[in-house]
C-alpha cells in the first residue's frame, strides 16, 4: 500500500493548487474526486469547439500580482473583460451601475445629472423609512433602496436577487448588500481589479498544469472507503462539505445550488455578450451565458446556458453558502471541531463555508500553508 504525505479530497482549485505547491516542496500527494473529471466547478466541457463553463461562468480577476503571475506561469490568460448586461422586460442596461446605466434608466447625460438623480432617490427612500418609524435598514430591500434608490432597485436588483436566493428581499438581511458600486464614468468593466482574463484554451489547462505529475483519481468518493483513505496519508486536505465530514453531527448547513440548461444553437452569435442577467421575477432563470465570448470564439455555432437558482438538496451540487445567522452559528460548531484536528486541513468554499473568488482561493493556499 502506497503512503502519501497528503491525501487531497477534491480536485477543485484549492485542492489542485495545494497539490502543486506541496509537490514543489517534495511532498507526495494523492488527489481524489468523486466527480468523473478534475477541476471542480471550473471544469470546462468542449462542445462544438467551445469551452463551456459546465458549472457557470468563471472569470479570473485579481489585483494580486503574485497570484496573477502564478496562474499565467501555468497557462497564458487572455484579455477578456467582464461587462455583463441586464435585461429587464426587454430593455437592456449596462452593469455595474455606471453612466451608461443611468442614461438608459433616466436619460441623464452628465455625472452631475446622474449624481443628483441618485441623491434624490436615496433621499426619498430615507424619508419614507423615517416616516414609517424605521431608522436603520432592517432588510435587503430597505438597504438597497437607501443606497441606490427605487428605480434601479426595482428593475435591476429586486427580481434577480429574489431568484438567486429564493427569498423575498424583505426577508433577506441587510448586510448582504453592504454597498453598491456606483461609477460616474462610462465604464462597463464589472471588476475593479488590475488583472482579468480567461485561460487561453479553457480552465482545464490550468487544472492540468497544476496537477501535472500528481497522482489523481476521479470517480473516487472519500466517504465510500473513509477508513482506508484516512490510513494512507500523514495529513488530509479536505475541500468538501465540512458538515458531511462530521456526519452532520449538529445538522446540515444550507446552500444554494444552480441548475444549467445548456443548448447548442445553429447560429454564430446569439446574444452578443458572454453574460446577460434577467432581472425580472417573471423570467425563471437568472442569466444566460454564451460561452464562446469568453475566448472571443469565431465558431459557426454557439452554446448557451440558462441558469436556474434553487435550494440545495441531496444529489445536487452545493454552490453558495447561506451565511445567515442560523447557518453561521451552525458552522461555528463545526469549525470548533475542525480546529481540534491536527492532521486535517479544511480549505475552500465548502469546507470553510465561505464565498471565495478564484484568486482568493489561490492566495489562501499561499498565505496559510506555503508562505
N, C-alpha and C positions, 0 to 999 in steps of 0.2 A: 504494500500500500504506500503510495507516494505521500510525502508530508510537505506542507507548504508553510511559508511564513504568514501568508494572508489568504483566507477564503473570502472572496468578494461576492456578496449576494446582490445581484443586479448589475446589468451591463449598460446602464444609462450613463449620462455624462459624469456624474460623481464617481461611480464605480470605475469607469474607464480611465478617468484622469488619475484617480488614486493608484490604479494598477500601473499606469505609465510611470508615475513618479516613484513608486516602490521598486519597479524593475530597474530604474536608473540607479537606485541605491543598492542594487544587487540582491533584492529580495525576490523570493519565488511567490507567485500568485496563481490562484485558480479563480476564474470568474465564471459564475453560473447565472443563468437567467431562465425563468420559466417560459418566456416567450420564444417563438420559433426564430427569432432574429436578435442580433445585438443592437445596441443603440438606444434602448428605452424609447422615450417619447420623441426623440429627434430622428428616429429611423425614417428613411425615405424609400418608397417603392417606385421603381421605374416603370412608368406607363406611357406608351407611345413616345418614348424618348424623353419624357418629362420626369424630373424628380419630384414626386408627390409627397408632401409632408403628411405622412399617414396619420399622425396624431395631432394635426393642427399646425398652424403657421408658427415657425420658429425663426425669428430674426435676431442675429447676434449683434449686440451693441454694448459698448463699454467705453469708459474714459481711462481705464487702467491699461497703460501701455504694456506692462509686463504680461497681462493676460492676452492682449491683442497680438503681441509678438509671439507668444506661446502658441496660440491656435494657428497663426499663419506659418509657424515653423513646421506644423503638421500638414496643413493644406492651405493653399492660397485662397483668400476670400475675395469676392467681387465687391463692387461699389454700390450694391443695392441700398436704397434709402426707403425706409418705411413711411409711406404717405397715404394712409387709409382715407376712404371716403365714406360718408354716412348717407344712406338712402332713407328718407322719411316721406312716406306716401308719394314716392315717385320723384321727389325733389332731392337733389344732391348737395351735400355740404362737405367742405374740406375739414379734416381733423389733423392735428388738435385744433382747439379754438384759436383762430388767428384772423387776420384781416380779411382773408378770403371768406371765412365762415361768417363774419359779421356783415360783410357786403351781401352775401347770399341770404342772410337772415333778415337784415334790416335795410339794406341799401346804403349803409354808411361807407364813406369813401376815404376818410382820413382817420388816423389814430385818435385824434381828439374827439371826433364824432362818435367813434366806437366806444371810447372810454366813457363819454357822457351817457351813452345809452346803457352801458353795463351798470354804471353807478346809479342811474335812475331806477333800473330794475332791481338792483340789490336793495336800494333804499325802500322801495315799495314792499319788498319781501320782509324786511326787518320791521317796518312799521306795522304790517299785517300780523306778524308774530307777536309784537308787543301788545297790539290791540286785543289779541286772544290770550294775553297773560303769559306769553312764552318769552323768557329772557334769553335762553340759550337753545340752540337747535337740539331737539330730542331724538331725531331720527335722520336717516339719509336724505329724505326729501327736503326737510327744513334746512339741513346743512347745505345741500346743493343749491337751493334757491337763494339762500343768503349769500352764496359765493358767486353765482353767475346769473341769477335772475330767472324768471318764469319761462321765457321763450325757449332758451337753449335747454333748460332742464326738461321741459315737456316734450320737445322734439328730438333731442339728441341724447338724453341721459335716462329718462324715466323708463321707457319701454325696454330698452336694451338691458338696463341693469336688472329689471324685474325678471326678464327672461333668463339672464345669466345666473341669477341667484335663486330663482324660483320662489321669491318672496316679494311682497309689496315694499316699495321704498319706505313707506311709513313704518314698516316692521323691521327694517334693517338699521343697525346702529349708525350713528352719525360719524363715528371715527373711520368708517370705510372710505369716506371722502374727506381727507384732512385738508386738501387743497385741490383746486382745479387750475391747470396751467392755462394762462391767457397770454397770447402773444399779440402785440400791436404791430406786427410785421406780416408781410405776405409770405410766410414760411410754412410749408406743409410737412416738413420733416417732423415725424412724430416724436423722435427721441432727441434729447439734448446732448447725448454722448458724443465724444470726439471721433470714435471709430464705430463703423457699422457695416454689415455685409452678410453675405451667404457664402458658404464654402463652394468653390467652383467644382462642379461635379456632384454636389449634394453633401448632406451631413454624414452619410455613410463613410465618405472618405476620411472625415475627421475621426470617427469612431474606429475605423480600420487602422488608421495611423496610430491612435492611442493604444490599441490592443495588439499591435504587431508583435509577434513572438511571445505573446502572453497566452497561456493555455485558457481557452474559453469553451464553455459548453452551453448550448441553447436547449430548449425543451427540458430543462432540469430545474425541478422545484425543490428548494431548500426544505420545505416542510414535509415533503413525502418521505424523506430519509434524514431527518434532522440529526439524529444521534450520530449517524455516520459522518455527516458533513462537519459537525462540531468537533469530531475527533481527529480531523486530518490537517488542522492548521493551528498555529500558535495564537493567531488573532482572527476575528471575524470582522469584516466591514459590511454592515447591514444597511441597505438602502431601501428596503421595503417598508410596509406599514408597521410602525412601532407597536400599535395595539395588537396586531397579529403576532408579532414576535413574542408577546407576553400572553398569548392565548386569550386575548380580550378580557383580561382579569378584572378590569374596572368598567368594562363596557366598550362599545365601539365608537370610535371617532367618526365624525361625519365629513363627507367630501361632496364636492360637485363633480359630475362627470360630463363628458361631451361625446355625443354620437355624431358620426360623419356619414353623409350620403355623398359618395364620390361618383362622378359621371364623366365619361369621355364624350366630347362634343365634336361633331364633324364641321368645325369652323376654326379659323386661325386665331381669333381673338373674341372672347365672349363679353368681357366687361371692361377691358382696357386698364385694369388695375389689379394688383395682387389681392388686395383686401377691400371689400365693401361691407360695412356694417348695416344691418337692417334694424332701425331703431324704433319702429312702431310695434306695439304689442301684438297687433293682429297677424303679423308675419311670424310664423312659428320658429324659424331659425334665427340665430343671432348674426351670422355673417356668411358671405360666400367668398371662398378663397379660389383664385385662379393661379395655379401653381407655376405655370411657365414664366410668369412675370418676375418671380424671384431671381431667375437666372437669365432674363432677357431672351427667352426662347423664341425661336422662329419656326417651330414645327407647324406642319399643316393642320394638325388637330390640337385641341386643348383639353385640359382636365380641370374640373371644378369640384369643390367640396362644400356642401352646405353643413353648417354646424348647429347642432341642437344641444342645449344645455339642460341637464336634469339632475335629480338627486342620485347619489351613488347607491347602487345596490350590489349584492354579491354577484359576481360574474362579469361586472363591468369594470372599466379601468378607473381608479381614483385619480382625479386630476388636481383639484384645488381644495386645500383645507378650508374648513368653515371656521374661521378664527373668531367666533363669538365667545361670550363669557363662559357659557356652558362647556364648549369644546376646549377652550384654553385651560379651564380648571381640570378637565379630564386628562389633557395632555400633560399637565404639570405632574400628575400622579405617575404617569408612565415615564416621564423624564427623570423623576426621582429614582425609579428602579434602574433606568439606564445609567445614571451617574454612579451606581454601585457595581457596574460591570467593568472590571479592569481589562478584559480581553475582547471587548466588543466595541467597535466604533459605529455609531449611528450617524449617517450622513445623508443629506439630500432632502427633497421636498416632503416625502412620505415619512421618513424616519425622524425628521425634526419637526414635522407638522407645521411647515412654514413655506410661504411662497418664495421661490428663488427664481431670478433670471439666470440665464446660462452663464454669463460672466461671473455672477456671484457664486455659483457652484464651483467654478474653477478656482476663484480667489479663496473660497473657504477651504478647499483642499490644500492649496499652497500655504495659507496662513496658519491653519490649525495643526497641520500634520507634517509639513515639509518646509517650514520656514527656517 
